[in-house]
């Protein structure tokens, strides 16, 4: 890789527990389960819960078709690789 190309780090991180807003997450979980529990506790669309995708899209100023919610960094890396790499693509790790 030349020095002019950006480095894309694909490592996994383990943030400190103190960085999680646990009180806010608990509040959100209670609200979502009360309103949408019958939906969010089932298998859903591959791109994620539609109401959450719409909210994120609105916040980001993009279409909800541009939002994918994954189950973690490895799943999202897999999605990116499947979208960006075709047969014969050279990939360096």
PDB file of N, CA, C and O in Angstrom, chain B, residues numbered from 101:
ATOM      1  N   UNK B 101       0.850  -1.166   0.000  1.00  0.00           N
ATOM      2  CA  UNK B 101       0.000   0.000   0.000  1.00  0.00           C
ATOM      3  C   UNK B 101       0.898   1.231   0.000  1.00  0.00           C
ATOM      4  O   UNK B 101       1.839   1.309   0.789  1.00  0.00           O
ATOM      5  N   UNK B 102       0.619   2.182  -0.867  1.00  0.00           N
ATOM      6  CA  UNK B 102       1.417   3.400  -0.891  1.00  0.00           C
ATOM      7  C   UNK B 102       1.022   4.294   0.282  1.00  0.00           C
ATOM      8  O   UNK B 102      -0.041   4.124   0.879  1.00  0.00           O
ATOM      9  N   UNK B 103       1.890   5.240   0.599  1.00  0.00           N
ATOM     10  CA  UNK B 103       1.629   6.116   1.741  1.00  0.00           C
ATOM     11  C   UNK B 103       0.474   7.077   1.496  1.00  0.00           C
ATOM     12  O   UNK B 103      -0.042   7.665   2.446  1.00  0.00           O
ATOM     13  N   UNK B 104       0.055   7.251   0.242  1.00  0.00           N
ATOM     14  CA  UNK B 104      -1.051   8.168  -0.046  1.00  0.00           C
ATOM     15  C   UNK B 104      -2.417   7.515   0.152  1.00  0.00           C
ATOM     16  O   UNK B 104      -3.437   8.204   0.199  1.00  0.00           O
ATOM     17  N   UNK B 105      -2.437   6.199   0.267  1.00  0.00           N
ATOM     18  CA  UNK B 105      -3.705   5.498   0.465  1.00  0.00           C
ATOM     19  C   UNK B 105      -4.026   5.430   1.947  1.00  0.00           C
ATOM     20  O   UNK B 105      -3.136   5.195   2.764  1.00  0.00           O
ATOM     21  N   UNK B 106      -5.309   5.634   2.310  1.00  0.00           N
ATOM     22  CA  UNK B 106      -5.663   5.570   3.734  1.00  0.00           C
ATOM     23  C   UNK B 106      -5.582   4.138   4.257  1.00  0.00           C
ATOM     24  O   UNK B 106      -5.836   3.181   3.524  1.00  0.00           O
ATOM     25  N   UNK B 107      -5.231   4.009   5.506  1.00  0.00           N
ATOM     26  CA  UNK B 107      -5.190   2.710   6.161  1.00  0.00           C
ATOM     27  C   UNK B 107      -6.564   2.442   6.760  1.00  0.00           C
ATOM     28  O   UNK B 107      -7.084   3.262   7.518  1.00  0.00           O
ATOM     29  N   UNK B 108      -7.143   1.321   6.430  1.00  0.00           N
ATOM     30  CA  UNK B 108      -8.439   0.932   6.977  1.00  0.00           C
ATOM     31  C   UNK B 108      -8.187  -0.184   7.972  1.00  0.00           C
ATOM     32  O   UNK B 108      -7.813  -1.293   7.589  1.00  0.00           O
ATOM     33  N   UNK B 109      -8.392   0.107   9.251  1.00  0.00           N
ATOM     34  CA  UNK B 109      -8.180  -0.892  10.289  1.00  0.00           C
ATOM     35  C   UNK B 109      -9.442  -1.737  10.434  1.00  0.00           C
ATOM     36  O   UNK B 109     -10.533  -1.201  10.630  1.00  0.00           O
ATOM     37  N   UNK B 110      -9.294  -3.033  10.340  1.00  0.00           N
ATOM     38  CA  UNK B 110     -10.425  -3.957  10.455  1.00  0.00           C
ATOM     39  C   UNK B 110     -10.341  -4.780  11.735  1.00  0.00           C
ATOM     40  O   UNK B 110     -10.884  -5.882  11.809  1.00  0.00           O
ATOM     41  N   UNK B 111      -9.669  -4.248  12.724  1.00  0.00           N
ATOM     42  CA  UNK B 111      -9.543  -4.965  13.987  1.00  0.00           C
ATOM     43  C   UNK B 111     -10.799  -4.788  14.829  1.00  0.00           C
ATOM     44  O   UNK B 111     -11.562  -3.839  14.649  1.00  0.00           O
ATOM     45  N   UNK B 112     -10.991  -5.718  15.744  1.00  0.00           N
ATOM     46  CA  UNK B 112     -12.119  -5.623  16.667  1.00  0.00           C
ATOM     47  C   UNK B 112     -11.660  -4.890  17.908  1.00  0.00           C
ATOM     48  O   UNK B 112     -10.509  -5.005  18.329  1.00  0.00           O
ATOM     49  N   UNK B 113     -12.566  -4.146  18.480  1.00  0.00           N
ATOM     50  CA  UNK B 113     -12.239  -3.423  19.699  1.00  0.00           C
ATOM     51  C   UNK B 113     -13.120  -3.868  20.847  1.00  0.00           C
ATOM     52  O   UNK B 113     -14.231  -4.357  20.644  1.00  0.00           O
ATOM     53  N   UNK B 114     -12.623  -3.697  22.030  1.00  0.00           N
ATOM     54  CA  UNK B 114     -13.397  -3.988  23.224  1.00  0.00           C
ATOM     55  C   UNK B 114     -13.382  -2.706  24.055  1.00  0.00           C
ATOM     56  O   UNK B 114     -12.457  -2.475  24.834  1.00  0.00           O
ATOM     57  N   UNK B 115     -14.417  -1.872  23.883  1.00  0.00           N
ATOM     58  CA  UNK B 115     -14.424  -0.599  24.618  1.00  0.00           C
ATOM     59  C   UNK B 115     -14.632  -0.833  26.113  1.00  0.00           C
ATOM     60  O   UNK B 115     -15.177  -1.861  26.516  1.00  0.00           O
ATOM     61  N   UNK B 116     -14.198   0.115  26.925  1.00  0.00           N
ATOM     62  CA  UNK B 116     -14.389  -0.035  28.365  1.00  0.00           C
ATOM     63  C   UNK B 116     -15.878  -0.002  28.717  1.00  0.00           C
ATOM     64  O   UNK B 116     -16.650   0.744  28.114  1.00  0.00           O
ATOM     65  N   UNK B 117     -16.267  -0.810  29.687  1.00  0.00           N
ATOM     66  CA  UNK B 117     -17.669  -0.872  30.099  1.00  0.00           C
ATOM     67  C   UNK B 117     -18.197   0.500  30.501  1.00  0.00           C
ATOM     68  O   UNK B 117     -19.386   0.776  30.343  1.00  0.00           O
ATOM     69  N   UNK B 118     -17.334   1.348  31.011  1.00  0.00           N
ATOM     70  CA  UNK B 118     -17.762   2.688  31.432  1.00  0.00           C
ATOM     71  C   UNK B 118     -18.204   3.565  30.262  1.00  0.00           C
ATOM     72  O   UNK B 118     -18.823   4.608  30.469  1.00  0.00           O
ATOM     73  N   UNK B 119     -17.888   3.146  29.033  1.00  0.00           N
ATOM     74  CA  UNK B 119     -18.287   3.952  27.865  1.00  0.00           C
ATOM     75  C   UNK B 119     -19.710   3.659  27.402  1.00  0.00           C
ATOM     76  O   UNK B 119     -20.229   4.356  26.530  1.00  0.00           O
ATOM     77  N   UNK B 120     -20.349   2.637  27.974  1.00  0.00           N
ATOM     78  CA  UNK B 120     -21.706   2.294  27.579  1.00  0.00           C
ATOM     79  C   UNK B 120     -22.724   3.075  28.409  1.00  0.00           C
ATOM     80  O   UNK B 120     -22.645   3.069  29.638  1.00  0.00           O
ATOM     81  N   UNK B 121     -23.665   3.738  27.769  1.00  0.00           N
ATOM     82  CA  UNK B 121     -24.712   4.452  28.518  1.00  0.00           C
ATOM     83  C   UNK B 121     -25.787   3.468  28.974  1.00  0.00           C
ATOM     84  O   UNK B 121     -26.892   3.462  28.433  1.00  0.00           O
ATOM     85  N   UNK B 122     -25.471   2.645  29.958  1.00  0.00           N
ATOM     86  CA  UNK B 122     -26.357   1.544  30.342  1.00  0.00           C
ATOM     87  C   UNK B 122     -27.737   2.000  30.797  1.00  0.00           C
ATOM     88  O   UNK B 122     -28.728   1.336  30.494  1.00  0.00           O
ATOM     89  N   UNK B 123     -27.826   3.112  31.512  1.00  0.00           N
ATOM     90  CA  UNK B 123     -29.143   3.599  31.955  1.00  0.00           C
ATOM     91  C   UNK B 123     -30.004   3.972  30.755  1.00  0.00           C
ATOM     92  O   UNK B 123     -31.187   3.635  30.708  1.00  0.00           O
ATOM     93  N   UNK B 124     -29.420   4.660  29.794  1.00  0.00           N
ATOM     94  CA  UNK B 124     -30.168   5.066  28.594  1.00  0.00           C
ATOM     95  C   UNK B 124     -30.537   3.843  27.750  1.00  0.00           C
ATOM     96  O   UNK B 124     -31.645   3.762  27.221  1.00  0.00           O
ATOM     97  N   UNK B 125     -29.607   2.894  27.625  1.00  0.00           N
ATOM     98  CA  UNK B 125     -29.900   1.671  26.872  1.00  0.00           C
ATOM     99  C   UNK B 125     -31.024   0.872  27.513  1.00  0.00           C
ATOM    100  O   UNK B 125     -31.871   0.316  26.815  1.00  0.00           O
ATOM    101  N   UNK B 126     -31.034   0.814  28.836  1.00  0.00           N
ATOM    102  CA  UNK B 126     -32.122   0.123  29.544  1.00  0.00           C
ATOM    103  C   UNK B 126     -33.456   0.794  29.269  1.00  0.00           C
ATOM    104  O   UNK B 126     -34.456   0.125  29.009  1.00  0.00           O
ATOM    105  N   UNK B 127     -33.467   2.112  29.328  1.00  0.00           N
ATOM    106  CA  UNK B 127     -34.685   2.880  29.057  1.00  0.00           C
ATOM    107  C   UNK B 127     -35.180   2.629  27.625  1.00  0.00           C
ATOM    108  O   UNK B 127     -36.375   2.439  27.397  1.00  0.00           O
ATOM    109  N   UNK B 128     -34.265   2.632  26.690  1.00  0.00           N
ATOM    110  CA  UNK B 128     -34.624   2.384  25.287  1.00  0.00           C
ATOM    111  C   UNK B 128     -35.158   0.966  25.099  1.00  0.00           C
ATOM    112  O   UNK B 128     -36.147   0.761  24.395  1.00  0.00           O
ATOM    113  N   UNK B 129     -34.503  -0.016  25.730  1.00  0.00           N
ATOM    114  CA  UNK B 129     -34.948  -1.407  25.601  1.00  0.00           C
ATOM    115  C   UNK B 129     -36.362  -1.587  26.137  1.00  0.00           C
ATOM    116  O   UNK B 129     -37.179  -2.262  25.511  1.00  0.00           O
ATOM    117  N   UNK B 130     -36.661  -0.992  27.288  1.00  0.00           N
ATOM    118  CA  UNK B 130     -38.006  -1.088  27.867  1.00  0.00           C
ATOM    119  C   UNK B 130     -39.031  -0.464  26.922  1.00  0.00           C
ATOM    120  O   UNK B 130     -40.095  -1.039  26.691  1.00  0.00           O
ATOM    121  N   UNK B 131     -38.713   0.712  26.377  1.00  0.00           N
ATOM    122  CA  UNK B 131     -39.640   1.396  25.477  1.00  0.00           C
ATOM    123  C   UNK B 131     -39.881   0.594  24.200  1.00  0.00           C
ATOM    124  O   UNK B 131     -41.020   0.462  23.752  1.00  0.00           O
ATOM    125  N   UNK B 132     -38.806   0.057  23.612  1.00  0.00           N
ATOM    126  CA  UNK B 132     -38.944  -0.708  22.365  1.00  0.00           C
ATOM    127  C   UNK B 132     -39.720  -2.003  22.610  1.00  0.00           C
ATOM    128  O   UNK B 132     -40.592  -2.360  21.818  1.00  0.00           O
ATOM    129  N   UNK B 133     -39.414  -2.699  23.689  1.00  0.00           N
ATOM    130  CA  UNK B 133     -40.136  -3.946  23.986  1.00  0.00           C
ATOM    131  C   UNK B 133     -41.610  -3.691  24.255  1.00  0.00           C
ATOM    132  O   UNK B 133     -42.460  -4.488  23.857  1.00  0.00           O
ATOM    133  N   UNK B 134     -41.921  -2.593  24.923  1.00  0.00           N
ATOM    134  CA  UNK B 134     -43.323  -2.272  25.206  1.00  0.00           C
ATOM    135  C   UNK B 134     -44.088  -1.963  23.919  1.00  0.00           C
ATOM    136  O   UNK B 134     -45.248  -2.346  23.774  1.00  0.00           O
ATOM    137  N   UNK B 135     -43.437  -1.272  22.991  1.00  0.00           N
ATOM    138  CA  UNK B 135     -44.121  -0.840  21.762  1.00  0.00           C
ATOM    139  C   UNK B 135     -44.001  -1.848  20.622  1.00  0.00           C
ATOM    140  O   UNK B 135     -44.953  -2.050  19.869  1.00  0.00           O
ATOM    141  N   UNK B 136     -42.836  -2.479  20.492  1.00  0.00           N
ATOM    142  CA  UNK B 136     -42.556  -3.328  19.323  1.00  0.00           C
ATOM    143  C   UNK B 136     -42.064  -4.722  19.708  1.00  0.00           C
ATOM    144  O   UNK B 136     -41.452  -5.397  18.879  1.00  0.00           O
ATOM    145  N   UNK B 137     -42.309  -5.172  20.933  1.00  0.00           N
ATOM    146  CA  UNK B 137     -41.781  -6.450  21.403  1.00  0.00           C
ATOM    147  C   UNK B 137     -42.142  -7.619  20.512  1.00  0.00           C
ATOM    148  O   UNK B 137     -41.325  -8.514  20.297  1.00  0.00           O
ATOM    149  N   UNK B 138     -43.368  -7.621  19.987  1.00  0.00           N
ATOM    150  CA  UNK B 138     -43.805  -8.730  19.136  1.00  0.00           C
ATOM    151  C   UNK B 138     -43.040  -8.786  17.823  1.00  0.00           C
ATOM    152  O   UNK B 138     -43.012  -9.827  17.167  1.00  0.00           O
ATOM    153  N   UNK B 139     -42.419  -7.682  17.434  1.00  0.00           N
ATOM    154  CA  UNK B 139     -41.641  -7.634  16.194  1.00  0.00           C
ATOM    155  C   UNK B 139     -40.154  -7.864  16.469  1.00  0.00           C
ATOM    156  O   UNK B 139     -39.521  -8.690  15.812  1.00  0.00           O
ATOM    157  N   UNK B 140     -39.596  -7.135  17.440  1.00  0.00           N
ATOM    158  CA  UNK B 140     -38.148  -7.198  17.655  1.00  0.00           C
ATOM    159  C   UNK B 140     -37.682  -8.513  18.260  1.00  0.00           C
ATOM    160  O   UNK B 140     -36.495  -8.831  18.191  1.00  0.00           O
ATOM    161  N   UNK B 141     -38.581  -9.281  18.849  1.00  0.00           N
ATOM    162  CA  UNK B 141     -38.180 -10.566  19.415  1.00  0.00           C
ATOM    163  C   UNK B 141     -38.276 -11.708  18.409  1.00  0.00           C
ATOM    164  O   UNK B 141     -37.956 -12.850  18.736  1.00  0.00           O
ATOM    165  N   UNK B 142     -38.709 -11.409  17.200  1.00  0.00           N
ATOM    166  CA  UNK B 142     -38.786 -12.389  16.117  1.00  0.00           C
ATOM    167  C   UNK B 142     -37.590 -12.195  15.187  1.00  0.00           C
ATOM    168  O   UNK B 142     -36.886 -11.188  15.270  1.00  0.00           O
ATOM    169  N   UNK B 143     -37.367 -13.159  14.307  1.00  0.00           N
ATOM    170  CA  UNK B 143     -36.383 -12.944  13.247  1.00  0.00           C
ATOM    171  C   UNK B 143     -36.910 -11.824  12.374  1.00  0.00           C
ATOM    172  O   UNK B 143     -38.094 -11.790  12.040  1.00  0.00           O
ATOM    173  N   UNK B 144     -36.032 -10.911  12.006  1.00  0.00           N
ATOM    174  CA  UNK B 144     -36.460  -9.759  11.223  1.00  0.00           C
ATOM    175  C   UNK B 144     -35.751  -9.676   9.894  1.00  0.00           C
ATOM    176  O   UNK B 144     -35.011 -10.583   9.513  1.00  0.00           O
ATOM    177  N   UNK B 145     -35.981  -8.587   9.194  1.00  0.00           N
ATOM    178  CA  UNK B 145     -35.330  -8.385   7.895  1.00  0.00           C
ATOM    179  C   UNK B 145     -33.806  -8.331   8.054  1.00  0.00           C
ATOM    180  O   UNK B 145     -33.299  -7.910   9.093  1.00  0.00           O
ATOM    181  N   UNK B 146     -33.100  -8.749   7.039  1.00  0.00           N
ATOM    182  CA  UNK B 146     -31.635  -8.806   7.082  1.00  0.00           C
ATOM    183  C   UNK B 146     -30.996  -7.439   7.325  1.00  0.00           C
ATOM    184  O   UNK B 146     -29.917  -7.356   7.911  1.00  0.00           O
ATOM    185  N   UNK B 147     -31.647  -6.380   6.885  1.00  0.00           N
ATOM    186  CA  UNK B 147     -31.070  -5.044   7.042  1.00  0.00           C
ATOM    187  C   UNK B 147     -31.333  -4.442   8.418  1.00  0.00           C
ATOM    188  O   UNK B 147     -30.827  -3.363   8.726  1.00  0.00           O
ATOM    189  N   UNK B 148     -32.117  -5.126   9.248  1.00  0.00           N
ATOM    190  CA  UNK B 148     -32.375  -4.629  10.595  1.00  0.00           C
ATOM    191  C   UNK B 148     -33.804  -4.136  10.777  1.00  0.00           C
ATOM    192  O   UNK B 148     -34.579  -4.060   9.824  1.00  0.00           O
ATOM    193  N   UNK B 149     -34.132  -3.807  12.010  1.00  0.00           N
ATOM    194  CA  UNK B 149     -35.464  -3.345  12.402  1.00  0.00           C
ATOM    195  C   UNK B 149     -35.819  -2.068  11.642  1.00  0.00           C
ATOM    196  O   UNK B 149     -35.140  -1.054  11.803  1.00  0.00           O
ATOM    197  N   UNK B 150     -36.874  -2.098  10.814  1.00  0.00           N
ATOM    198  CA  UNK B 150     -37.200  -0.955   9.949  1.00  0.00           C
ATOM    199  C   UNK B 150     -37.390   0.381  10.682  1.00  0.00           C
ATOM    200  O   UNK B 150     -36.949   1.419  10.188  1.00  0.00           O
ATOM    201  N   UNK B 151     -38.033   0.368  11.841  1.00  0.00           N
ATOM    202  CA  UNK B 151     -38.251   1.627  12.562  1.00  0.00           C
ATOM    203  C   UNK B 151     -36.921   2.235  13.024  1.00  0.00           C
ATOM    204  O   UNK B 151     -36.753   3.454  12.992  1.00  0.00           O
ATOM    205  N   UNK B 152     -35.981   1.392  13.450  1.00  0.00           N
ATOM    206  CA  UNK B 152     -34.666   1.892  13.866  1.00  0.00           C
ATOM    207  C   UNK B 152     -33.875   2.388  12.664  1.00  0.00           C
ATOM    208  O   UNK B 152     -33.199   3.414  12.741  1.00  0.00           O
ATOM    209  N   UNK B 153     -33.957   1.667  11.564  1.00  0.00           N
ATOM    210  CA  UNK B 153     -33.267   2.123  10.342  1.00  0.00           C
ATOM    211  C   UNK B 153     -33.801   3.476   9.901  1.00  0.00           C
ATOM    212  O   UNK B 153     -33.027   4.346   9.501  1.00  0.00           O
ATOM    213  N   UNK B 154     -35.129   3.667   9.969  1.00  0.00           N
ATOM    214  CA  UNK B 154     -35.733   4.945   9.579  1.00  0.00           C
ATOM    215  C   UNK B 154     -35.259   6.075  10.486  1.00  0.00           C
ATOM    216  O   UNK B 154     -34.971   7.175  10.015  1.00  0.00           O
ATOM    217  N   UNK B 155     -35.179   5.806  11.780  1.00  0.00           N
ATOM    218  CA  UNK B 155     -34.726   6.819  12.735  1.00  0.00           C
ATOM    219  C   UNK B 155     -33.275   7.200  12.474  1.00  0.00           C
ATOM    220  O   UNK B 155     -32.937   8.384  12.454  1.00  0.00           O
ATOM    221  N   UNK B 156     -32.421   6.207  12.274  1.00  0.00           N
ATOM    222  CA  UNK B 156     -31.005   6.474  11.994  1.00  0.00           C
ATOM    223  C   UNK B 156     -30.855   7.238  10.686  1.00  0.00           C
ATOM    224  O   UNK B 156     -30.060   8.174  10.596  1.00  0.00           O
ATOM    225  N   UNK B 157     -31.618   6.840   9.676  1.00  0.00           N
ATOM    226  CA  UNK B 157     -31.560   7.526   8.376  1.00  0.00           C
ATOM    227  C   UNK B 157     -31.970   8.986   8.510  1.00  0.00           C
ATOM    228  O   UNK B 157     -31.341   9.872   7.932  1.00  0.00           O
ATOM    229  N   UNK B 158     -33.025   9.227   9.274  1.00  0.00           N
ATOM    230  CA  UNK B 158     -33.493  10.602   9.470  1.00  0.00           C
ATOM    231  C   UNK B 158     -32.402  11.435  10.163  1.00  0.00           C
ATOM    232  O   UNK B 158     -32.137  12.572   9.770  1.00  0.00           O
ATOM    233  N   UNK B 159     -31.782  10.863  11.184  1.00  0.00           N
ATOM    234  CA  UNK B 159     -30.710  11.568  11.907  1.00  0.00           C
ATOM    235  C   UNK B 159     -29.518  11.857  10.994  1.00  0.00           C
ATOM    236  O   UNK B 159     -28.880  12.904  11.106  1.00  0.00           O
ATOM    237  N   UNK B 160     -29.221  10.911  10.083  1.00  0.00           N
ATOM    238  CA  UNK B 160     -28.066  11.050   9.195  1.00  0.00           C
ATOM    239  C   UNK B 160     -28.391  11.817   7.916  1.00  0.00           C
ATOM    240  O   UNK B 160     -27.489  12.178   7.161  1.00  0.00           O
ATOM    241  N   UNK B 161     -29.679  12.066   7.670  1.00  0.00           N
ATOM    242  CA  UNK B 161     -30.069  12.783   6.455  1.00  0.00           C
ATOM    243  C   UNK B 161     -29.928  11.957   5.194  1.00  0.00           C
ATOM    244  O   UNK B 161     -29.608  12.487   4.130  1.00  0.00           O
ATOM    245  N   UNK B 162     -30.167  10.651   5.311  1.00  0.00           N
ATOM    246  CA  UNK B 162     -30.078   9.750   4.159  1.00  0.00           C
ATOM    247  C   UNK B 162     -31.344   8.907   4.073  1.00  0.00           C
ATOM    248  O   UNK B 162     -32.192   8.957   4.964  1.00  0.00           O
ATOM    249  N   UNK B 163     -31.470   8.143   3.014  1.00  0.00           N
ATOM    250  CA  UNK B 163     -32.598   7.228   2.849  1.00  0.00           C
ATOM    251  C   UNK B 163     -32.397   6.011   3.739  1.00  0.00           C
ATOM    252  O   UNK B 163     -31.266   5.573   3.950  1.00  0.00           O
ATOM    253  N   UNK B 164     -33.497   5.460   4.265  1.00  0.00           N
ATOM    254  CA  UNK B 164     -33.356   4.264   5.103  1.00  0.00           C
ATOM    255  C   UNK B 164     -32.852   3.068   4.308  1.00  0.00           C
ATOM    256  O   UNK B 164     -32.414   2.082   4.901  1.00  0.00           O
ATOM    257  N   UNK B 165     -32.903   3.129   2.982  1.00  0.00           N
ATOM    258  CA  UNK B 165     -32.318   2.074   2.152  1.00  0.00           C
ATOM    259  C   UNK B 165     -30.794   2.066   2.241  1.00  0.00           C
ATOM    260  O   UNK B 165     -30.152   1.096   1.838  1.00  0.00           O
ATOM    261  N   UNK B 166     -30.221   3.141   2.766  1.00  0.00           N
ATOM    262  CA  UNK B 166     -28.771   3.247   2.889  1.00  0.00           C
ATOM    263  C   UNK B 166     -28.286   2.795   4.265  1.00  0.00           C
ATOM    264  O   UNK B 166     -27.090   2.869   4.549  1.00  0.00           O
ATOM    265  N   UNK B 167     -29.179   2.337   5.108  1.00  0.00           N
ATOM    266  CA  UNK B 167     -28.831   1.940   6.469  1.00  0.00           C
ATOM    267  C   UNK B 167     -28.935   0.422   6.622  1.00  0.00           C
ATOM    268  O   UNK B 167     -29.941  -0.182   6.249  1.00  0.00           O
ATOM    269  N   UNK B 168     -27.889  -0.181   7.173  1.00  0.00           N
ATOM    270  CA  UNK B 168     -27.895  -1.597   7.503  1.00  0.00           C
ATOM    271  C   UNK B 168     -27.492  -1.697   8.977  1.00  0.00           C
ATOM    272  O   UNK B 168     -26.489  -1.120   9.397  1.00  0.00           O
ATOM    273  N   UNK B 169     -28.276  -2.428   9.744  1.00  0.00           N
ATOM    274  CA  UNK B 169     -27.962  -2.641  11.149  1.00  0.00           C
ATOM    275  C   UNK B 169     -27.466  -4.070  11.292  1.00  0.00           C
ATOM    276  O   UNK B 169     -28.158  -5.019  10.924  1.00  0.00           O
ATOM    277  N   UNK B 170     -26.274  -4.211  11.825  1.00  0.00           N
ATOM    278  CA  UNK B 170     -25.697  -5.533  11.976  1.00  0.00           C
ATOM    279  C   UNK B 170     -25.674  -5.993  13.418  1.00  0.00           C
ATOM    280  O   UNK B 170     -26.013  -5.244  14.334  1.00  0.00           O
ATOM    281  N   UNK B 171     -25.271  -7.232  13.600  1.00  0.00           N
ATOM    282  CA  UNK B 171     -25.199  -7.825  14.926  1.00  0.00           C
ATOM    283  C   UNK B 171     -23.811  -7.670  15.542  1.00  0.00           C
ATOM    284  O   UNK B 171     -23.556  -8.160  16.642  1.00  0.00           O
ATOM    285  N   UNK B 172     -22.926  -6.994  14.839  1.00  0.00           N
ATOM    286  CA  UNK B 172     -21.575  -6.781  15.352  1.00  0.00           C
ATOM    287  C   UNK B 172     -20.625  -6.476  14.213  1.00  0.00           C
ATOM    288  O   UNK B 172     -20.987  -6.556  13.039  1.00  0.00           O
ATOM    289  N   UNK B 173     -19.405  -6.126  14.578  1.00  0.00           N
ATOM    290  CA  UNK B 173     -18.431  -5.686  13.581  1.00  0.00           C
ATOM    291  C   UNK B 173     -18.092  -6.772  12.570  1.00  0.00           C
ATOM    292  O   UNK B 173     -17.911  -6.472  11.390  1.00  0.00           O
ATOM    293  N   UNK B 174     -18.000  -8.021  13.003  1.00  0.00           N
ATOM    294  CA  UNK B 174     -17.637  -9.083  12.057  1.00  0.00           C
ATOM    295  C   UNK B 174     -18.727  -9.299  11.011  1.00  0.00           C
ATOM    296  O   UNK B 174     -18.421  -9.523   9.840  1.00  0.00           O
ATOM    297  N   UNK B 175     -19.996  -9.236  11.419  1.00  0.00           N
ATOM    298  CA  UNK B 175     -21.079  -9.386  10.454  1.00  0.00           C
ATOM    299  C   UNK B 175     -21.052  -8.236   9.454  1.00  0.00           C
ATOM    300  O   UNK B 175     -21.240  -8.453   8.257  1.00  0.00           O
ATOM    301  N   UNK B 176     -20.821  -7.020   9.931  1.00  0.00           N
ATOM    302  CA  UNK B 176     -20.798  -5.865   9.028  1.00  0.00           C
ATOM    303  C   UNK B 176     -19.583  -5.905   8.101  1.00  0.00           C
ATOM    304  O   UNK B 176     -19.671  -5.482   6.948  1.00  0.00           O
ATOM    305  N   UNK B 177     -18.455  -6.409   8.594  1.00  0.00           N
ATOM    306  CA  UNK B 177     -17.293  -6.579   7.716  1.00  0.00           C
ATOM    307  C   UNK B 177     -17.599  -7.599   6.628  1.00  0.00           C
ATOM    308  O   UNK B 177     -17.200  -7.422   5.477  1.00  0.00           O
ATOM    309  N   UNK B 178     -18.307  -8.666   6.991  1.00  0.00           N
ATOM    310  CA  UNK B 178     -18.705  -9.670   6.020  1.00  0.00           C
ATOM    311  C   UNK B 178     -19.623  -9.064   4.964  1.00  0.00           C
ATOM    312  O   UNK B 178     -19.451  -9.324   3.773  1.00  0.00           O
ATOM    313  N   UNK B 179     -20.598  -8.258   5.391  1.00  0.00           N
ATOM    314  CA  UNK B 179     -21.487  -7.585   4.432  1.00  0.00           C
ATOM    315  C   UNK B 179     -20.679  -6.737   3.460  1.00  0.00           C
ATOM    316  O   UNK B 179     -20.890  -6.800   2.248  1.00  0.00           O
ATOM    317  N   UNK B 180     -19.750  -5.940   3.995  1.00  0.00           N
ATOM    318  CA  UNK B 180     -18.937  -5.070   3.139  1.00  0.00           C
ATOM    319  C   UNK B 180     -18.118  -5.883   2.148  1.00  0.00           C
ATOM    320  O   UNK B 180     -18.047  -5.537   0.969  1.00  0.00           O
ATOM    321  N   UNK B 181     -17.504  -6.952   2.613  1.00  0.00           N
ATOM    322  CA  UNK B 181     -16.692  -7.783   1.730  1.00  0.00           C
ATOM    323  C   UNK B 181     -17.551  -8.387   0.621  1.00  0.00           C
ATOM    324  O   UNK B 181     -17.135  -8.427  -0.537  1.00  0.00           O
ATOM    325  N   UNK B 182     -18.739  -8.852   0.970  1.00  0.00           N
ATOM    326  CA  UNK B 182     -19.618  -9.454  -0.041  1.00  0.00           C
ATOM    327  C   UNK B 182     -20.084  -8.428  -1.084  1.00  0.00           C
ATOM    328  O   UNK B 182     -20.290  -8.764  -2.250  1.00  0.00           O
ATOM    329  N   UNK B 183     -20.246  -7.184  -0.650  1.00  0.00           N
ATOM    330  CA  UNK B 183     -20.693  -6.127  -1.558  1.00  0.00           C
ATOM    331  C   UNK B 183     -19.547  -5.622  -2.432  1.00  0.00           C
ATOM    332  O   UNK B 183     -19.724  -5.388  -3.627  1.00  0.00           O
ATOM    333  N   UNK B 184     -18.365  -5.455  -1.821  1.00  0.00           N
ATOM    334  CA  UNK B 184     -17.256  -4.805  -2.511  1.00  0.00           C
ATOM    335  C   UNK B 184     -16.349  -5.754  -3.303  1.00  0.00           C
ATOM    336  O   UNK B 184     -15.683  -5.327  -4.246  1.00  0.00           O
ATOM    337  N   UNK B 185     -16.319  -7.027  -2.928  1.00  0.00           N
ATOM    338  CA  UNK B 185     -15.409  -7.967  -3.562  1.00  0.00           C
ATOM    339  C   UNK B 185     -16.171  -8.926  -4.467  1.00  0.00           C
ATOM    340  O   UNK B 185     -17.190  -9.498  -4.081  1.00  0.00           O
ATOM    341  N   UNK B 186     -15.661  -9.083  -5.663  1.00  0.00           N
ATOM    342  CA  UNK B 186     -16.232 -10.044  -6.595  1.00  0.00           C
ATOM    343  C   UNK B 186     -15.204 -11.129  -6.862  1.00  0.00           C
ATOM    344  O   UNK B 186     -14.057 -11.024  -6.427  1.00  0.00           O
ATOM    345  N   UNK B 187     -15.600 -12.146  -7.557  1.00  0.00           N
ATOM    346  CA  UNK B 187     -14.686 -13.230  -7.877  1.00  0.00           C
ATOM    347  C   UNK B 187     -13.458 -12.663  -8.595  1.00  0.00           C
ATOM    348  O   UNK B 187     -13.582 -11.939  -9.583  1.00  0.00           O
ATOM    349  N   UNK B 188     -12.296 -12.996  -8.092  1.00  0.00           N
ATOM    350  CA  UNK B 188     -11.063 -12.514  -8.699  1.00  0.00           C
ATOM    351  C   UNK B 188     -10.510 -11.262  -8.061  1.00  0.00           C
ATOM    352  O   UNK B 188      -9.403 -10.845  -8.397  1.00  0.00           O
ATOM    353  N   UNK B 189     -11.253 -10.642  -7.140  1.00  0.00           N
ATOM    354  CA  UNK B 189     -10.767  -9.454  -6.446  1.00  0.00           C
ATOM    355  C   UNK B 189      -9.596  -9.834  -5.540  1.00  0.00           C
ATOM    356  O   UNK B 189      -9.668 -10.820  -4.806  1.00  0.00           O
ATOM    357  N   UNK B 190      -8.537  -9.062  -5.593  1.00  0.00           N
ATOM    358  CA  UNK B 190      -7.387  -9.302  -4.741  1.00  0.00           C
ATOM    359  C   UNK B 190      -7.616  -8.577  -3.427  1.00  0.00           C
ATOM    360  O   UNK B 190      -7.882  -7.376  -3.401  1.00  0.00           O
ATOM    361  N   UNK B 191      -7.508  -9.333  -2.324  1.00  0.00           N
ATOM    362  CA  UNK B 191      -7.731  -8.763  -0.991  1.00  0.00           C
ATOM    363  C   UNK B 191      -6.507  -9.051  -0.145  1.00  0.00           C
ATOM    364  O   UNK B 191      -6.002 -10.173  -0.131  1.00  0.00           O
ATOM    365  N   UNK B 192      -6.038  -8.053   0.548  1.00  0.00           N
ATOM    366  CA  UNK B 192      -4.904  -8.213   1.455  1.00  0.00           C
ATOM    367  C   UNK B 192      -5.401  -8.105   2.874  1.00  0.00           C
ATOM    368  O   UNK B 192      -6.228  -7.245   3.175  1.00  0.00           O
ATOM    369  N   UNK B 193      -4.912  -8.962   3.758  1.00  0.00           N
ATOM    370  CA  UNK B 193      -5.300  -8.895   5.172  1.00  0.00           C
ATOM    371  C   UNK B 193      -4.108  -8.547   6.023  1.00  0.00           C
ATOM    372  O   UNK B 193      -4.231  -8.443   7.244  1.00  0.00           O
TER     373      UNK B 193
END
